[in-house]
Amino acid sequence: MITLDQIRLLEKKVHAAVARIADLKHENSVLKEKLESYEQRIDELETRITDYKRDQSEIEQGILSALDQLDQLEDVVLEEPQQSSPQNVAGSPEPAGPEPASPEAGSPEPTGPEPASPEPAGPEPTTEHEDEARTDSDTAEERDTSEDRGELDIF
């Protein structure tokens, strides 16, 4: 036969099981909410990764384009000393042929030989003491005169 103590013990176990089930349901709902927030965060991060990859591709293309333009500029600069050789400056015609494209679109380039400059072609030899006595203004004057002759001071 079933005693009153057994019924109370059974009732206590049922209450504990019901409480445990309620706790597990609550924990389950909390975990589902976390899962949804994590899935949203994953979607956001995937979007960021996609944007980052696209931006990186655009940056890479921009760098490659800039390097290509620098190569073209270097080619133009390296060809200019050949075009302004002493024979060309003296008045002989320049060799016929297509000129390389200018890296700056719309900037006109001179088409004929440049007029001879009244200044000496290069620096005069100096002694060590004279080199030390040179000032920054002398160097600035040299830069100004080289720009007047249409030369580029690259370095």
N, CA, C and O atoms as a GROMACS GRO file, in nm:
protein
  620
    1MET      N    1   0.079  -0.114   0.000
    1MET     CA    2   0.000   0.000   0.000
    1MET      C    3   0.087   0.125   0.000
    1MET      O    4   0.202   0.125   0.043
    2ILE      N    5   0.025   0.234  -0.051
    2ILE     CA    6   0.098   0.359  -0.066
    2ILE      C    7   0.076   0.440   0.061
    2ILE      O    8  -0.036   0.453   0.110
    3THR      N    9   0.185   0.493   0.111
    3THR     CA   10   0.175   0.571   0.233
    3THR      C   11   0.176   0.720   0.202
    3THR      O   12   0.210   0.762   0.091
    4LEU      N   13   0.139   0.796   0.302
    4LEU     CA   14   0.135   0.941   0.287
    4LEU      C   15   0.276   0.997   0.260
    4LEU      O   16   0.288   1.094   0.185
    5ASP      N   17   0.377   0.943   0.317
    5ASP     CA   18   0.516   0.989   0.295
    5ASP      C   19   0.557   0.966   0.149
    5ASP      O   20   0.626   1.050   0.091
    6GLN      N   21   0.516   0.857   0.093
    6GLN     CA   22   0.552   0.830  -0.047
    6GLN      C   23   0.485   0.932  -0.139
    6GLN      O   24   0.545   0.978  -0.236
    7ILE      N   25   0.360   0.968  -0.108
    7ILE     CA   26   0.287   1.067  -0.189
    7ILE      C   27   0.355   1.202  -0.178
    7ILE      O   28   0.373   1.271  -0.278
    8ARG      N   29   0.394   1.242  -0.058
    8ARG     CA   30   0.464   1.370  -0.040
    8ARG      C   31   0.597   1.371  -0.114
    8ARG      O   32   0.633   1.470  -0.177
    9LEU      N   33   0.668   1.263  -0.106
    9LEU     CA   34   0.797   1.254  -0.178
    9LEU      C   35   0.774   1.263  -0.328
    9LEU      O   36   0.850   1.331  -0.397
   10LEU      N   37   0.673   1.197  -0.378
   10LEU     CA   38   0.639   1.204  -0.520
   10LEU      C   39   0.599   1.346  -0.559
   10LEU      O   40   0.640   1.396  -0.663
   11GLU      N   41   0.519   1.410  -0.475
   11GLU     CA   42   0.478   1.547  -0.502
   11GLU      C   43   0.600   1.640  -0.504
   11GLU      O   44   0.609   1.728  -0.590
   12LYS      N   45   0.691   1.622  -0.412
   12LYS     CA   46   0.812   1.703  -0.408
   12LYS      C   47   0.894   1.684  -0.536
   12LYS      O   48   0.945   1.781  -0.592
   13LYS      N   49   0.906   1.561  -0.582
   13LYS     CA   50   0.983   1.533  -0.704
   13LYS      C   51   0.916   1.594  -0.826
   13LYS      O   52   0.984   1.643  -0.916
   14VAL      N   53   0.782   1.591  -0.831
   14VAL     CA   54   0.708   1.650  -0.943
   14VAL      C   55   0.729   1.801  -0.945
   14VAL      O   56   0.751   1.858  -1.052
   15HIS      N   57   0.723   1.866  -0.828
   15HIS     CA   58   0.747   2.010  -0.821
   15HIS      C   59   0.890   2.044  -0.866
   15HIS      O   60   0.911   2.142  -0.938
   16ALA      N   61   0.985   1.966  -0.826
   16ALA     CA   62   1.126   1.989  -0.866
   16ALA      C   63   1.140   1.972  -1.017
   16ALA      O   64   1.210   2.050  -1.082
   17ALA      N   65   1.074   1.870  -1.073
   17ALA     CA   66   1.080   1.848  -1.218
   17ALA      C   67   1.015   1.963  -1.293
   17ALA      O   68   1.068   2.008  -1.395
   18VAL      N   69   0.901   2.013  -1.245
   18VAL     CA   70   0.831   2.125  -1.309
   18VAL      C   71   0.920   2.250  -1.302
   18VAL      O   72   0.930   2.323  -1.401
   19ALA      N   73   0.984   2.276  -1.189
   19ALA     CA   74   1.072   2.391  -1.175
   19ALA      C   75   1.193   2.377  -1.268
   19ALA      O   76   1.237   2.474  -1.331
   20ARG      N   77   1.245   2.257  -1.275
   20ARG     CA   78   1.361   2.234  -1.364
   20ARG      C   79   1.321   2.256  -1.510
   20ARG      O   80   1.397   2.316  -1.586
   21ILE      N   81   1.206   2.210  -1.550
   21ILE     CA   82   1.156   2.229  -1.687
   21ILE      C   83   1.138   2.377  -1.716
   21ILE      O   84   1.172   2.424  -1.825
   22ALA      N   85   1.085   2.451  -1.620
   22ALA     CA   86   1.067   2.597  -1.640
   22ALA      C   87   1.203   2.665  -1.656
   22ALA      O   88   1.218   2.752  -1.742
   23ASP      N   89   1.300   2.627  -1.574
   23ASP     CA   90   1.436   2.684  -1.586
   23ASP      C   91   1.497   2.652  -1.723
   23ASP      O   92   1.558   2.738  -1.785
   24LEU      N   93   1.479   2.529  -1.768
   24LEU     CA   94   1.535   2.489  -1.897
   24LEU      C   95   1.467   2.563  -2.012
   24LEU      O   96   1.532   2.600  -2.110
   25LYS      N   97   1.334   2.585  -2.000
   25LYS     CA   98   1.264   2.662  -2.104
   25LYS      C   99   1.316   2.805  -2.109
   25LYS      O  100   1.337   2.860  -2.217
   26HIS      N  101   1.337   2.865  -1.992
   26HIS     CA  102   1.390   3.001  -1.988
   26HIS      C  103   1.531   3.006  -2.048
   26HIS      O  104   1.563   3.095  -2.128
   27GLU      N  105   1.614   2.911  -2.008
   27GLU     CA  106   1.751   2.905  -2.063
   27GLU      C  107   1.748   2.884  -2.214
   27GLU      O  108   1.828   2.943  -2.286
   28ASN      N  109   1.655   2.802  -2.261
   28ASN     CA  110   1.641   2.777  -2.404
   28ASN      C  111   1.604   2.906  -2.478
   28ASN      O  112   1.659   2.935  -2.584
   29SER      N  113   1.510   2.982  -2.422
   29SER     CA  114   1.470   3.107  -2.488
   29SER      C  115   1.586   3.209  -2.487
   29SER      O  116   1.606   3.281  -2.585
   30VAL      N  117   1.662   3.214  -2.377
   30VAL     CA  118   1.779   3.303  -2.372
   30VAL      C  119   1.882   3.262  -2.478
   30VAL      O  120   1.938   3.347  -2.547
   31LEU      N  121   1.906   3.133  -2.489
   31LEU     CA  122   2.003   3.085  -2.589
   31LEU      C  123   1.956   3.113  -2.731
   31LEU      O  124   2.037   3.145  -2.818
   32LYS      N  125   1.825   3.101  -2.756
   32LYS     CA  126   1.772   3.132  -2.889
   32LYS      C  127   1.791   3.280  -2.922
   32LYS      O  128   1.825   3.314  -3.034
   33GLU      N  129   1.768   3.368  -2.822
   33GLU     CA  130   1.789   3.512  -2.844
   33GLU      C  131   1.937   3.540  -2.875
   33GLU      O  132   1.968   3.618  -2.965
   34LYS      N  133   2.026   3.476  -2.801
   34LYS     CA  134   2.170   3.494  -2.827
   34LYS      C  135   2.205   3.445  -2.967
   34LYS      O  136   2.282   3.508  -3.039
   35LEU      N  137   2.147   3.330  -3.004
   35LEU     CA  138   2.173   3.276  -3.136
   35LEU      C  139   2.129   3.373  -3.245
   35LEU      O  140   2.201   3.394  -3.343
   36GLU      N  141   2.011   3.433  -3.229
   36GLU     CA  142   1.964   3.530  -3.327
   36GLU      C  143   2.056   3.651  -3.335
   36GLU      O  144   2.086   3.699  -3.445
   37SER      N  145   2.100   3.701  -3.220
   37SER     CA  146   2.190   3.816  -3.222
   37SER      C  147   2.324   3.779  -3.285
   37SER      O  148   2.383   3.859  -3.358
   38TYR      N  149   2.372   3.658  -3.257
   38TYR     CA  150   2.498   3.614  -3.319
   38TYR      C  151   2.482   3.599  -3.471
   38TYR      O  152   2.573   3.635  -3.547
   39GLU      N  153   2.370   3.547  -3.515
   39GLU     CA  154   2.346   3.534  -3.659
   39GLU      C  155   2.340   3.670  -3.726
   39GLU      O  156   2.392   3.688  -3.836
   40GLN      N  157   2.275   3.769  -3.659
   40GLN     CA  158   2.274   3.905  -3.714
   40GLN      C  159   2.415   3.961  -3.722
   40GLN      O  160   2.452   4.025  -3.821
   41ARG      N  161   2.494   3.939  -3.618
   41ARG     CA  162   2.633   3.988  -3.616
   41ARG      C  163   2.714   3.922  -3.727
   41ARG      O  164   2.796   3.986  -3.792
   42ILE      N  165   2.692   3.794  -3.748
   42ILE     CA  166   2.762   3.722  -3.856
   42ILE      C  167   2.726   3.782  -3.991
   42ILE      O  168   2.812   3.801  -4.077
   43ASP      N  169   2.597   3.811  -4.011
   43ASP     CA  170   2.554   3.872  -4.137
   43ASP      C  171   2.620   4.009  -4.156
   43ASP      O  172   2.666   4.041  -4.266
   44GLU      N  173   2.626   4.089  -4.048
   44GLU     CA  174   2.692   4.220  -4.056
   44GLU      C  175   2.840   4.204  -4.092
   44GLU      O  176   2.892   4.277  -4.177
   45LEU      N  177   2.906   4.110  -4.028
   45LEU     CA  178   3.049   4.088  -4.055
   45LEU      C  179   3.072   4.037  -4.197
   45LEU      O  180   3.169   4.077  -4.262
   46GLU      N  181   2.984   3.951  -4.245
   46GLU     CA  182   2.997   3.904  -4.383
   46GLU      C  183   2.982   4.020  -4.481
   46GLU      O  184   3.053   4.027  -4.581
   47THR      N  185   2.889   4.111  -4.451
   47THR     CA  186   2.872   4.230  -4.535
   47THR      C  187   2.998   4.316  -4.531
   47THR      O  188   3.045   4.364  -4.634
   48ARG      N  189   3.052   4.333  -4.412
   48ARG     CA  190   3.177   4.411  -4.400
   48ARG      C  191   3.291   4.346  -4.477
   48ARG      O  192   3.368   4.414  -4.544
   49ILE      N  193   3.301   4.215  -4.469
   49ILE     CA  194   3.407   4.144  -4.540
   49ILE      C  195   3.391   4.164  -4.690
   49ILE      O  196   3.490   4.188  -4.761
   50THR      N  197   3.269   4.154  -4.739
   50THR     CA  198   3.243   4.174  -4.881
   50THR      C  199   3.282   4.316  -4.923
   50THR      O  200   3.348   4.336  -5.025
   51ASP      N  201   3.242   4.416  -4.841
   51ASP     CA  202   3.279   4.554  -4.870
   51ASP      C  203   3.430   4.573  -4.866
   51ASP      O  204   3.488   4.642  -4.950
   52TYR      N  205   3.494   4.512  -4.768
   52TYR     CA  206   3.639   4.522  -4.753
   52TYR      C  207   3.710   4.464  -4.875
   52TYR      O  208   3.804   4.523  -4.927
   53LYS      N  209   3.664   4.348  -4.920
   53LYS     CA  210   3.725   4.286  -5.038
   53LYS      C  211   3.708   4.373  -5.161
   53LYS      O  212   3.800   4.389  -5.241
   54ARG      N  213   3.589   4.431  -5.177
   54ARG     CA  214   3.564   4.520  -5.290
   54ARG      C  215   3.654   4.645  -5.281
   54ARG      O  216   3.713   4.687  -5.381
   55ASP      N  217   3.662   4.702  -5.162
   55ASP     CA  218   3.748   4.819  -5.144
   55ASP      C  219   3.894   4.785  -5.170
   55ASP      O  220   3.966   4.863  -5.232
   56GLN      N  221   3.937   4.670  -5.124
   56GLN     CA  222   4.076   4.629  -5.147
   56GLN      C  223   4.103   4.613  -5.296
   56GLN      O  224   4.210   4.650  -5.344
   57SER      N  225   4.007   4.560  -5.368
   57SER     CA  226   4.022   4.545  -5.512
   57SER      C  227   4.035   4.682  -5.578
   57SER      O  228   4.118   4.702  -5.667
   58GLU      N  229   3.950   4.778  -5.535
   58GLU     CA  230   3.957   4.914  -5.591
   58GLU      C  231   4.090   4.980  -5.556
   58GLU      O  232   4.150   5.049  -5.640
   59ILE      N  233   4.137   4.960  -5.433
   59ILE     CA  234   4.266   5.016  -5.392
   59ILE      C  235   4.377   4.957  -5.476
   59ILE      O  236   4.466   5.029  -5.521
   60GLU      N  237   4.373   4.826  -5.497
   60GLU     CA  238   4.476   4.760  -5.577
   60GLU      C  239   4.476   4.815  -5.720
   60GLU      O  240   4.583   4.841  -5.776
   61GLN      N  241   4.358   4.833  -5.777
   61GLN     CA  242   4.350   4.888  -5.913
   61GLN      C  243   4.404   5.031  -5.916
   61GLN      O  244   4.471   5.070  -6.011
   62GLY      N  245   4.375   5.110  -5.812
   62GLY     CA  246   4.426   5.247  -5.806
   62GLY      C  247   4.577   5.250  -5.796
   62GLY      O  248   4.641   5.333  -5.861
   63ILE      N  249   4.634   5.162  -5.717
   63ILE     CA  250   4.779   5.155  -5.703
   63ILE      C  251   4.842   5.112  -5.834
   63ILE      O  252   4.942   5.170  -5.877
   64LEU      N  253   4.784   5.012  -5.899
   64LEU     CA  254   4.838   4.967  -6.027
   64LEU      C  255   4.830   5.078  -6.132
   64LEU      O  256   4.922   5.095  -6.212
   65SER      N  257   4.721   5.153  -6.130
   65SER     CA  258   4.705   5.265  -6.223
   65SER      C  259   4.811   5.372  -6.196
   65SER      O  260   4.871   5.426  -6.288
   66ALA      N  261   4.832   5.403  -6.068
   66ALA     CA  262   4.932   5.504  -6.032
   66ALA      C  263   5.072   5.457  -6.072
   66ALA      O  264   5.152   5.537  -6.123
   67LEU      N  265   5.103   5.331  -6.051
   67LEU     CA  266   5.233   5.277  -6.091
   67LEU      C  267   5.251   5.284  -6.243
   67LEU      O  268   5.359   5.314  -6.292
   68ASP      N  269   5.144   5.254  -6.316
   68ASP     CA  270   5.148   5.263  -6.462
   68ASP      C  271   5.175   5.406  -6.506
   68ASP      O  272   5.256   5.430  -6.596
   69GLN      N  273   5.108   5.501  -6.442
   69GLN     CA  274   5.130   5.642  -6.476
   69GLN      C  275   5.273   5.684  -6.444
   69GLN      O  276   5.334   5.760  -6.518
   70LEU      N  277   5.326   5.634  -6.330
   70LEU     CA  278   5.464   5.665  -6.296
   70LEU      C  279   5.561   5.606  -6.398
   70LEU      O  280   5.661   5.670  -6.434
   71ASP      N  281   5.533   5.485  -6.446
   71ASP     CA  282   5.616   5.425  -6.550
   71ASP      C  283   5.613   5.509  -6.677
   71ASP      O  284   5.716   5.530  -6.741
   72GLN      N  285   5.495   5.557  -6.714
   72GLN     CA  286   5.483   5.640  -6.833
   72GLN      C  287   5.560   5.771  -6.814
   72GLN      O  288   5.627   5.818  -6.905
   73LEU      N  289   5.550   5.830  -6.695
   73LEU     CA  290   5.622   5.953  -6.666
   73LEU      C  291   5.772   5.929  -6.671
   73LEU      O  292   5.847   6.012  -6.722
   74GLU      N  293   5.816   5.817  -6.618
   74GLU     CA  294   5.957   5.784  -6.621
   74GLU      C  295   6.005   5.768  -6.766
   74GLU      O  296   6.113   5.815  -6.802
   75ASP      N  297   5.925   5.703  -6.848
   75ASP     CA  298   5.961   5.688  -6.988
   75ASP      C  299   5.973   5.824  -7.056
   75ASP      O  300   6.066   5.846  -7.134
   76VAL      N  301   5.880   5.914  -7.027
   76VAL     CA  302   5.884   6.048  -7.087
   76VAL      C  303   6.007   6.122  -7.040
   76VAL      O  304   6.076   6.186  -7.119
   77VAL      N  305   6.037   6.114  -6.910
   77VAL     CA  306   6.152   6.185  -6.855
   77VAL      C  307   6.281   6.129  -6.912
   77VAL      O  308   6.374   6.204  -6.941
   78LEU      N  309   6.289   5.999  -6.928
   78LEU     CA  310   6.410   5.938  -6.982
   78LEU      C  311   6.427   5.970  -7.130
   78LEU      O  312   6.540   5.976  -7.179
   79GLU      N  313   6.319   5.992  -7.203
   79GLU     CA  314   6.329   6.025  -7.345
   79GLU      C  315   6.363   6.172  -7.365
   79GLU      O  316   6.422   6.205  -7.468
   80GLU      N  317   6.329   6.261  -7.272
   80GLU     CA  318   6.356   6.403  -7.287
   80GLU      C  319   6.504   6.435  -7.301
   80GLU      O  320   6.538   6.516  -7.387
   81PRO      N  321   6.596   6.376  -7.222
   81PRO     CA  322   6.738   6.409  -7.242
   81PRO      C  323   6.787   6.369  -7.382
   81PRO      O  324   6.874   6.436  -7.437
   82GLN      N  325   6.733   6.263  -7.438
   82GLN     CA  326   6.772   6.224  -7.573
   82GLN      C  327   6.722   6.326  -7.673
   82GLN      O  328   6.791   6.355  -7.770
   83GLN      N  329   6.605   6.382  -7.652
   83GLN     CA  330   6.549   6.479  -7.745
   83GLN      C  331   6.621   6.612  -7.734
   83GLN      O  332   6.628   6.685  -7.833
   84SER      N  333   6.674   6.647  -7.617
   84SER     CA  334   6.742   6.774  -7.602
   84SER      C  335   6.893   6.754  -7.603
   84SER      O  336   6.964   6.818  -7.525
   85SER      N  337   6.943   6.666  -7.690
   85SER     CA  338   7.086   6.644  -7.704
   85SER      C  339   7.148   6.769  -7.766
   85SER      O  340   7.075   6.851  -7.821
   86PRO      N  341   7.282   6.787  -7.759
   86PRO     CA  342   7.347   6.907  -7.812
   86PRO      C  343   7.314   6.934  -7.958
   86PRO      O  344   7.306   7.050  -7.998
   87GLN      N  345   7.294   6.831  -8.039
   87GLN     CA  346   7.261   6.853  -8.179
   87GLN      C  347   7.124   6.918  -8.192
   87GLN      O  348   7.106   7.007  -8.275
   88ASN      N  349   7.029   6.876  -8.111
   88ASN     CA  350   6.894   6.932  -8.119
   88ASN      C  351   6.891   7.076  -8.068
   88ASN      O  352   6.818   7.158  -8.123
   89VAL      N  353   6.967   7.106  -7.966
   89VAL     CA  354   6.970   7.241  -7.911
   89VAL      C  355   7.036   7.335  -8.012
   89VAL      O  356   6.998   7.452  -8.021
   90ALA      N  357   7.134   7.285  -8.088
   90ALA     CA  358   7.204   7.368  -8.185
   90ALA      C  359   7.115   7.405  -8.303
   90ALA      O  360   7.152   7.493  -8.381
   91GLY      N  361   7.002   7.343  -8.317
   91GLY     CA  362   6.908   7.384  -8.422
   91GLY      C  363   6.880   7.276  -8.523
   91GLY      O  364   6.803   7.302  -8.616
   92SER      N  365   6.937   7.157  -8.512
   92SER     CA  366   6.906   7.053  -8.609
   92SER      C  367   6.767   7.001  -8.578
   92SER      O  368   6.724   7.003  -8.463
   93PRO      N  369   6.696   6.954  -8.680
   93PRO     CA  370   6.559   6.908  -8.658
   93PRO      C  371   6.556   6.785  -8.569
   93PRO      O  372   6.648   6.702  -8.570
   94GLU      N  373   6.450   6.775  -8.495
   94GLU     CA  374   6.432   6.658  -8.410
   94GLU      C  375   6.383   6.542  -8.494
   94GLU      O  376   6.317   6.563  -8.596
   95PRO      N  377   6.415   6.419  -8.455
   95PRO     CA  378   6.370   6.304  -8.533
   95PRO      C  379   6.217   6.299  -8.535
   95PRO      O  380   6.151   6.325  -8.435
   96ALA      N  381   6.165   6.265  -8.652
   96ALA     CA  382   6.020   6.257  -8.668
   96ALA      C  383   5.968   6.130  -8.602
   96ALA      O  384   6.038   6.029  -8.596
   97GLY      N  385   5.849   6.137  -8.553
   97GLY     CA  386   5.788   6.018  -8.491
   97GLY      C  387   5.686   6.062  -8.388
   97GLY      O  388   5.681   6.179  -8.350
   98PRO      N  389   5.606   5.969  -8.343
   98PRO     CA  390   5.503   6.004  -8.245
   98PRO      C  391   5.567   6.037  -8.111
   98PRO      O  392   5.662   5.971  -8.068
   99GLU      N  393   5.514   6.138  -8.046
   99GLU     CA  394   5.562   6.173  -7.914
   99GLU      C  395   5.484   6.091  -7.813
   99GLU      O  396   5.367   6.061  -7.834
  100PRO      N  397   5.549   6.054  -7.701
  100PRO     CA  398   5.476   5.979  -7.600
  100PRO      C  399   5.368   6.066  -7.537
  100PRO      O  400   5.379   6.188  -7.530
  101ALA      N  401   5.264   5.999  -7.492
  101ALA     CA  402   5.151   6.070  -7.432
  101ALA      C  403   5.196   6.136  -7.303
  101ALA      O  404   5.272   6.079  -7.225
  102SER      N  405   5.149   6.256  -7.282
  102SER     CA  406   5.184   6.330  -7.161
  102SER      C  407   5.107   6.272  -7.044
  102SER      O  408   4.989   6.241  -7.058
  103PRO      N  409   5.173   6.257  -6.925
  103PRO     CA  410   5.100   6.204  -6.810
  103PRO      C  411   4.994   6.300  -6.760
  103PRO      O  412   4.899   6.258  -6.695
  104GLU      N  413   5.008   6.430  -6.790
  104GLU     CA  414   4.907   6.525  -6.750
  104GLU      C  415   4.826   6.562  -6.873
  104GLU      O  416   4.876   6.633  -6.961
  105ALA      N  417   4.704   6.515  -6.881
  105ALA     CA  418   4.621   6.541  -6.998
  105ALA      C  419   4.590   6.689  -7.005
  105ALA      O  420   4.558   6.752  -6.905
  106GLY      N  421   4.600   6.743  -7.126
  106GLY     CA  422   4.563   6.881  -7.147
  106GLY      C  423   4.679   6.978  -7.132
  106GLY      O  424   4.662   7.096  -7.163
  107SER      N  425   4.795   6.933  -7.087
  107SER     CA  426   4.906   7.026  -7.074
  107SER      C  427   4.989   7.020  -7.202
  107SER      O  428   5.042   6.915  -7.237
  108PRO      N  429   5.000   7.133  -7.273
  108PRO     CA  430   5.072   7.132  -7.399
  108PRO      C  431   5.222   7.119  -7.376
  108PRO      O  432   5.278   7.174  -7.281
  109GLU      N  433   5.286   7.045  -7.466
  109GLU     CA  434   5.431   7.031  -7.461
  109GLU      C  435   5.491   7.108  -7.577
  109GLU      O  436   5.430   7.116  -7.684
  110PRO      N  437   5.610   7.167  -7.557
  110PRO     CA  438   5.672   7.239  -7.666
  110PRO      C  439   5.705   7.143  -7.780
  110PRO      O  440   5.744   7.029  -7.757
  111THR      N  441   5.687   7.190  -7.903
  111THR     CA  442   5.707   7.102  -8.018
  111THR      C  443   5.839   7.128  -8.088
  111THR      O  444   5.886   7.040  -8.161
  112GLY      N  445   5.900   7.238  -8.070
  112GLY     CA  446   6.025   7.268  -8.138
  112GLY      C  447   6.141   7.266  -8.042
  112GLY      O  448   6.123   7.243  -7.923
  113PRO      N  449   6.262   7.289  -8.094
  113PRO     CA  450   6.377   7.290  -8.005
  113PRO      C  451   6.367   7.411  -7.912
  113PRO      O  452   6.316   7.517  -7.950
  114GLU      N  453   6.415   7.393  -7.791
  114GLU     CA  454   6.409   7.500  -7.693
  114GLU      C  455   6.518   7.602  -7.721
  114GLU      O  456   6.626   7.565  -7.767
  115PRO      N  457   6.491   7.729  -7.695
  115PRO     CA  458   6.594   7.830  -7.719
  115PRO      C  459   6.710   7.809  -7.622
  115PRO      O  460   6.691   7.766  -7.508
  116ALA      N  461   6.828   7.840  -7.670
  116ALA     CA  462   6.947   7.822  -7.589
  116ALA      C  463   6.945   7.922  -7.475
  116ALA      O  464   6.904   8.037  -7.492
  117SER      N  465   6.988   7.878  -7.358
  117SER     CA  466   6.988   7.962  -7.240
  117SER      C  467   7.121   8.035  -7.231
  117SER      O  468   7.224   7.976  -7.263
  118PRO      N  469   7.122   8.162  -7.188
  118PRO     CA  470   7.247   8.235  -7.177
  118PRO      C  471   7.330   8.186  -7.060
  118PRO      O  472   7.446   8.226  -7.047
  119GLU      N  473   7.276   8.104  -6.974
  119GLU     CA  474   7.348   8.056  -6.857
  119GLU      C  475   7.432   7.934  -6.897
  119GLU      O  476   7.400   7.867  -6.994
  120PRO      N  477   7.538   7.906  -6.820
  120PRO     CA  478   7.621   7.790  -6.852
  120PRO      C  479   7.541   7.661  -6.838
  120PRO      O  480   7.446   7.655  -6.759
  121ALA      N  481   7.579   7.560  -6.914
  121ALA     CA  482   7.506   7.434  -6.917
  121ALA      C  483   7.518   7.359  -6.786
  121ALA      O  484   7.424   7.287  -6.750
  122GLY      N  485   7.624   7.371  -6.715
  122GLY     CA  486   7.641   7.297  -6.591
  122GLY      C  487   7.708   7.383  -6.486
  122GLY      O  488   7.747   7.496  -6.516
  123PRO      N  489   7.721   7.333  -6.366
  123PRO     CA  490   7.787   7.410  -6.261
  123PRO      C  491   7.936   7.421  -6.288
  123PRO      O  492   7.997   7.330  -6.344
  124GLU      N  493   7.991   7.534  -6.248
  124GLU     CA  494   8.134   7.555  -6.268
  124GLU      C  495   8.208   7.478  -6.160
  124GLU      O  496   8.156   7.463  -6.049
  125PRO      N  497   8.327   7.430  -6.190
  125PRO     CA  498   8.405   7.358  -6.089
  125PRO      C  499   8.437   7.452  -5.972
  125PRO      O  500   8.469   7.569  -5.991
  126THR      N  501   8.427   7.398  -5.853
  126THR     CA  502   8.455   7.477  -5.734
  126THR      C  503   8.548   7.400  -5.642
  126THR      O  504   8.562   7.278  -5.654
  127THR      N  505   8.610   7.471  -5.553
  127THR     CA  506   8.696   7.406  -5.454
  127THR      C  507   8.611   7.368  -5.336
  127THR      O  508   8.494   7.404  -5.328
  128GLU      N  509   8.671   7.294  -5.242
  128GLU     CA  510   8.595   7.252  -5.125
  128GLU      C  511   8.547   7.371  -5.045
  128GLU      O  512   8.435   7.370  -4.994
  129HIS      N  513   8.631   7.474  -5.033
  129HIS     CA  514   8.593   7.591  -4.954
  129HIS      C  515   8.478   7.665  -5.019
  129HIS      O  516   8.390   7.717  -4.949
  130GLU      N  517   8.478   7.672  -5.150
  130GLU     CA  518   8.369   7.741  -5.218
  130GLU      C  519   8.238   7.664  -5.203
  130GLU      O  520   8.132   7.724  -5.190
  131ASP      N  521   8.247   7.531  -5.205
  131ASP     CA  522   8.126   7.450  -5.185
  131ASP      C  523   8.067   7.476  -5.047
  131ASP      O  524   7.945   7.487  -5.033
  132GLU      N  525   8.151   7.486  -4.945
  132GLU     CA  526   8.103   7.509  -4.810
  132GLU      C  527   8.041   7.648  -4.798
  132GLU      O  528   7.951   7.669  -4.716
  133ALA      N  529   8.089   7.743  -4.877
  133ALA     CA  530   8.041   7.881  -4.868
  133ALA      C  531   7.908   7.900  -4.941
  133ALA      O  532   7.844   8.004  -4.924
  134ARG      N  533   7.868   7.806  -5.021
  134ARG     CA  534   7.740   7.818  -5.092
  134ARG      C  535   7.625   7.826  -4.994
  134ARG      O  536   7.627   7.761  -4.890
  135THR      N  537   7.525   7.903  -5.027
  135THR     CA  538   7.409   7.916  -4.939
  135THR      C  539   7.289   7.849  -5.003
  135THR      O  540   7.293   7.806  -5.119
  136ASP      N  541   7.183   7.840  -4.925
  136ASP     CA  542   7.061   7.782  -4.977
  136ASP      C  543   7.002   7.867  -5.089
  136ASP      O  544   6.937   7.815  -5.180
  137SER      N  545   7.025   7.997  -5.083
  137SER     CA  546   6.970   8.083  -5.187
  137SER      C  547   7.037   8.055  -5.322
  137SER      O  548   6.974   8.064  -5.427
  138ASP      N  549   7.168   8.019  -5.318
  138ASP     CA  550   7.235   7.982  -5.443
  138ASP      C  551   7.169   7.858  -5.503
  138ASP      O  552   7.146   7.851  -5.623
  139THR      N  553   7.139   7.760  -5.417
  139THR     CA  554   7.075   7.638  -5.465
  139THR      C  555   6.936   7.669  -5.518
  139THR      O  556   6.895   7.615  -5.621
  140ALA      N  557   6.863   7.756  -5.450
  140ALA     CA  558   6.729   7.794  -5.495
  140ALA      C  559   6.737   7.865  -5.630
  140ALA      O  560   6.651   7.845  -5.715
  141GLU      N  561   6.840   7.948  -5.650
  141GLU     CA  562   6.855   8.017  -5.778
  141GLU      C  563   6.880   7.915  -5.889
  141GLU      O  564   6.826   7.928  -5.999
  142GLU      N  565   6.962   7.813  -5.858
  142GLU     CA  566   6.987   7.710  -5.960
  142GLU      C  567   6.857   7.640  -5.997
  142GLU      O  568   6.832   7.612  -6.114
  143ARG      N  569   6.772   7.609  -5.897
  143ARG     CA  570   6.645   7.544  -5.924
  143ARG      C  571   6.556   7.633  -6.010
  143ARG      O  572   6.491   7.587  -6.103
  144ASP      N  573   6.554   7.761  -5.976
  144ASP     CA  574   6.472   7.854  -6.052
  144ASP      C  575   6.518   7.860  -6.197
  144ASP      O  576   6.435   7.861  -6.288
  145THR      N  577   6.648   7.864  -6.220
  145THR     CA  578   6.697   7.874  -6.358
  145THR      C  579   6.674   7.745  -6.433
  145THR      O  580   6.648   7.748  -6.553
  146SER      N  581   6.682   7.630  -6.363
  146SER     CA  582   6.656   7.504  -6.434
  146SER      C  583   6.509   7.496  -6.472
  146SER      O  584   6.476   7.440  -6.576
  147GLU      N  585   6.420   7.551  -6.388
  147GLU     CA  586   6.278   7.551  -6.423
  147GLU      C  587   6.252   7.645  -6.540
  147GLU      O  588   6.166   7.618  -6.623
  148ASP      N  589   6.327   7.756  -6.546
  148ASP     CA  590   6.312   7.848  -6.656
  148ASP      C  591   6.350   7.782  -6.788
  148ASP      O  592   6.293   7.815  -6.892
  149ARG      N  593   6.444   7.691  -6.784
  149ARG     CA  594   6.486   7.622  -6.907
  149ARG      C  595   6.391   7.507  -6.941
  149ARG      O  596   6.408   7.442  -7.044
  150GLY      N  597   6.292   7.482  -6.856
  150GLY     CA  598   6.196   7.376  -6.886
  150GLY      C  599   6.244   7.240  -6.839
  150GLY      O  600   6.185   7.138  -6.876
  151GLU      N  601   6.350   7.234  -6.758
  151GLU     CA  602   6.398   7.107  -6.709
  151GLU      C  603   6.323   7.069  -6.582
  151GLU      O  604   6.277   7.155  -6.507
  152LEU      N  605   6.313   6.940  -6.560
  152LEU     CA  606   6.246   6.892  -6.440
  152LEU      C  607   6.351   6.858  -6.337
  152LEU      O  608   6.449   6.789  -6.367
  153ASP      N  609   6.332   6.905  -6.215
  153ASP     CA  610   6.420   6.872  -6.105
  153ASP      C  611   6.356   6.758  -6.030
  153ASP      O  612   6.277   6.782  -5.939
  154ILE      N  613   6.387   6.633  -6.066
  154ILE     CA  614   6.318   6.517  -6.013
  154ILE      C  615   6.367   6.482  -5.875
  154ILE      O  616   6.287   6.452  -5.787
  155PHE      N  617   6.495   6.483  -5.854
  155PHE     CA  618   6.548   6.438  -5.726
  155PHE      C  619   6.586   6.551  -5.642
  155PHE      O  620   6.633   6.532  -5.530
   0.00000   0.00000   0.00000
